[in-house]
């Protein structure tokens, strides 16, 4: 009968670990903590969103954007990337740091961290490069 309480405790630990794994965001942040990226899988549609908090020059907000603009970029696993109008952020101090020279891959996305900034692209080699000095969509 002693195995039953031990199995119950093991089950509870497994449930707690699974719940914790589901709440941990998938993504990374740059060593400077100025750029953060998170991966989302919505109904089998893979999305990568990256935010940059400090930029030398912020672009003008489009007239049809009533929220923040300039510091958020998004793309699907296929298709074009874009700078987006946003009212939230993916900046999260709990994200692991992607060291300079390291590569992160998930769901059809590849990102590389360098001292100059972060570059991410999808399966069609479309994406963006983010740095304090310049942000570029390609």
N, C-alpha and C positions, 0 to 999 in steps of 0.2 A: 504494500500500500504506500510505501514511501516514494515510489516512482511517480505516482499521480501528482503530488504537489510539485515535484521537480519538473514534470512535463508541463504543468500549468504555468509555472514560472518561465520556462523556456518559450512557451507559446506567447506569453505576454511580452517578453523581450523581443520576439520576432515581430509581433504586431507593432510595437513601439518603434523598432528600427525601420520597418516598412513605412509607417506613417511619417517618420522623420525624413526618409529618402524622398518621399513624394512632395514634401514641402521645401526641400532644398532646390533653389533655382539651378537650371542647367545653363552654364555659360562661364564667363571669366571677366576679369578686370585687368587693366594694364598695370605694370609695376608703379607707375606714377599715380594710379587711381583716378586719372582724368578721363578714361574711356572704359565703359562697361558694355558687355554684350550678353544677351540672353537668348536662348533657343526655346521656341515654343512649337508644339505639335498640336494643332487644332484640327480635329476631324481629318487626320492624315494629310494635312497641309502644313509643311514645315516652314517656319518663319524665323528669321534671325533679325533681331533688333539691336542696334548699338547706339549708345548715347555718349556724347562728349560734353563735359561740363564747362571747360574753359577753352575759348577760341580767341585768337587775336582779332578776328573780324567776324561779326555775326551778320548773316545775310538778312536782307529786308523781308519781313513777314508778308506773305501774299494777302491780298484783300479778303479772300475767302477763308482765311484761317483766323479764328477768334481765340485760339489757344497759343501755346508756345511754338516757336518755329526756329529751326536752325541747328539744333543740337541733337536731333534724333534721325536715325537712318534705318531703313527696313528693306528686306527683300525676301522673296520666296526662294525655294530650291531651284526654280526655273523662272526666267524672266528678268525684267529690269529691277534695279535697286532704285531707291528714291529717298530724298530728304523728306521727312513727314511733319505734318502739323500734329502736335501732341499735347495732352494734358496730364501726362504721367511721366515716369522715368523708369529705366531698368537699372539705374545705379543702385548697387546693393553691396554693402561692405562684407557680406558673407560669401560673395563670389570668390573662387580661387584666383590667385594671380597667375597670369600667363607671362612667364619670364621672357625677357628680350631674346629673340632668336628661336623661341618655341612656337609650335604650330598646334592649333586646336581644330578638331574636325568632328562634325556631327550632322546627321540628317541631310547630307549633300552640300554642306558648307565647309569652307576651309578659311581659317583666319591665322595670320602670322603677326606676332608682336615684335616690334623693333623699336630702337630708341627714338626713331623719327615718328613713330605712331603705329597704328594697327591697320592692316589691310585684310579685308574679307571678300570672298567671292563664292558664287554658287556653282552648280554643275555646268552652267553655260559660260562660266568664267566672267560673269557680270557681277559687279559689286561696288565697293567703296573703299577709299583710303581715308583714314581719319588721323589728323594731327592738329596740335594747337595752332600751327601756322596756316594750315590749309586743309580743307575737306573736299574730296573729289568723288563723284559718282561716275562709274565707267561701265 
